[in-house]
């Protein structure tokens, strides 16, 4: 989607922004004596986008050095008197790309497809994409040769003629080795107060004129909606009020969530009686509905395209009410829960007895085996590729058996993988996911695992809003990452600090629940309904790269196995991303 485009005419840069998205408030253009800025999204506060754009232009336009990037959900192009800057916020929800030709940048856009050539694809990108469902948004590669991604938190500097001067990466968060006891750190009450304040700031920054909130009845989404209602009651929200967006299921496993949803809506409206519940019937929706359209129409292949029908139904309802921002609870699981990679840190320090004691306590509290906990949080981060290889050998016999995050799926041809760097890609991805300090890398990976929403970006023009995720706000992440393990590590009580932070807001049944019904039923129903269509899609594919890259019959076997319940979430993610790639290439081929 082209929300913003920078090109050169007669050697001078020309900045274009979408008039329709400017009218919706999704794009802001400001000028001052130092230059012009085009900002997609918001900076500082979603309610005052023009002021945020001016502050960004003033901060970056008159300095040679690059100051720290402000908080927000944005991609920005600044055309200053002596340089051009391309910027993205740390959360990287809004894309930005630039095309290099003849040693110069000759175009910048929010759409990689508009910059690329469908006949000049980069196979290295597809190897990186196929290593897992987070490899796509945090790497420089794009599907198109010569088109590069501005990374999250990065500042790219160009000369006025398009010469690339430098790329300043996101500043790494300070590494913290939190103490194992609370003697030198906060207690649970103090930690909860800090998290509550950070969350209130994060929600307040994201509230627009009319704010919608996902509400599912879980701790995370209900907590965000209650904070928004609390702020609105205090006069901190927009005049358009609050919309509570929820899905209604009348059969299947997800029916069990409906009583919690009712409690959540009742409590939110107690704080803000004017809040408007919008309950959307989704019984007729299943994963993989209209898969060719949803997977093929995006700017890049998207591993979570199978879930798009469900979210599109909900977001369409919010769009009809004129919402200009939509808040979710995404990110709470990895960010607001105890960071169990703390066990890896104890093992590195040689404190094996303490590590074993804490792992045993967590295993008992979460009804998991001690071996499983140690394998997941100590062994696998140390030797991720080796443990996956052993798992694949021990669970052989099926296409999906033992397939984890990084191993080559059996349908990816060995020759293609070897020729285009799949081995290097999976090493790079494993290092990103775990790093030398997995307890720190968790937060970087969480940003891309928790909220993959290129489809919501693709729909932004018709919906009139961007999704925003308060739990992934840099202030919230920093607050949780500096807490000692003794505060967050409460076996049997997940997200202990969050529950304490929202104790006076959450209804008791929601605050006390530790298990939420997953969307497995929606996925299984979709596979039962659409497996034949998915197999037909693979077998009828005509793009030459598909048969060069995939053993199509093996991929079809994987679809059948998933339909029968073989495999796990990791292997299904690998299959889903491959199917999305097939649909995307077919749509690209048809368009060209």
Helices and strands as residue ranges (DSSP letters): E 4-9, E 12-17, H 19-23, E 27-32, E 35-43, H 49-61, E 72-80, E 84-88, E 97-101, E 104-109, H 112-115, H 123-129, E 147-149, E 155-158, E 164-168, G 182-184, H 188-206, E 210-214, H 219-233, E 241-248, G 253-257, H 258-271, E 276-281, H 291-296, G 305-307, H 308-320, E 325-328, H 332-336, H 342-348, H 352-366, H 370-374, I 375-379, H 380-382, H 384-394, H 414-419, H 422-434, H 438-449, H 454-463, E 466-469, G 470-472, H 474-481, H 485-488, H 496-501, H 508-512, H 520-540, H 544-549, H 552-563, H 569-591
